[in-house]
Amino acid sequence: MAVNERRIIAGIVTAIVVVVLMAGAVYALSVFNILKPDYVVYIEAALWVIGTLVITYLLSLLVKRRFSPLLGQDNVSSLSFIIRLVGYVLAFVGLLAFLKVGLGTALAAGGFAGLVLGLASQTVLSNVFGGLMILASRPYRVGDRITVSTWQFSLSFPTYPPKYFSNDYLIPGYTGYVKDISLLYTAILTDELVEVKIPNNIMVQAALFVHSKEERRRVRTRYEVPKSLDPDEAIEKVEESLKDMEGLLEKPSVKILEATQSTLVLGIDVVSRTIYEEPVRSEVIKRVTRAISPLLNVDKGK
């Protein structure tokens, strides 16, 4: 058993012992009339809520660490999520029992109180229900590499000259691996190795790009060549340099996207089976550079 697991088990045992001892102390104080009965009820209710939440939280951590190799990271994350949710339910039900509030009374009082609490905690509750929807529908799992683009944002186009004439665009979003799905947040380790936690209610509304190792991806590389070169010859050389490139699923497409005062901008599209664009684009740039360099030398010698 790992050291962290032992610490978690020790924390669970300690929490149980502390709650039991404090409850016993409160009971003893009530027997000797040091504490009023009303105070005893409130203190015991508080101990129940705090103890239940702490113990179920530690238990969810223990399950996540202990059973990840057996059940898989995704299944263990869902199980941990359910344990925490059960902890909240038990804490609430126990609170009602300690306060001796019947279900009918709770439902009757829940109209106004529910309205007030609903307005006050609308964001929190929406995150909880968002987490439940994610757990039920499984649009993504722990360990998946995804790109999250929220519905509030669309494509961003360049606004500076001369780029606003081009067809370039940017999809705002976060790309990385899903680390955890909790009651309120989805944790993503981005490609920049920075962890970002996105509220579940945003994840439910977001546009999700779920990447996989078998993903077919069209990678576009922009490459500028001097206007003095023959464009047909340059395109032919580029296509020839790419025809034996490893991993391509379709014939590369090379076209002129736009022209500046001194250069032609080539758009080189390749379809490859890859998750990451950068390695493919790097290989394309190297091959195109080797293909164009002899043409540039000939052009300088004229």
Buried (B, 14 or more C-beta within 10 A) or exposed (E): EEEEEEEBBEBBEEBEEBBEEBBEEBEEBBEEEEBEEEEBBEBBBEBBBBBBBBBBBBBBBBBBBBBBEEBBBBBBBBBBBBBBBBBBEBBEBBBBEBEEEEEEEBEEEEEEEEEEEEEEEEEBEBBBBBBBBBBEEEEBBBEBBBBBBBEEEEEEEBEEEEEEEBEBEEEEBBBBBBBBBBBBBBBBBEBEEEEBEBBBBBBBEBEBBEBEEEBEBEBBBBBBBBEEBEBEEBBEBBBEBBEEBEEBEEEBBBEEBBBEEEBBBBBBBBBBBBEBBEEBBEBBBEBBEEBBEEBBEEEEEE
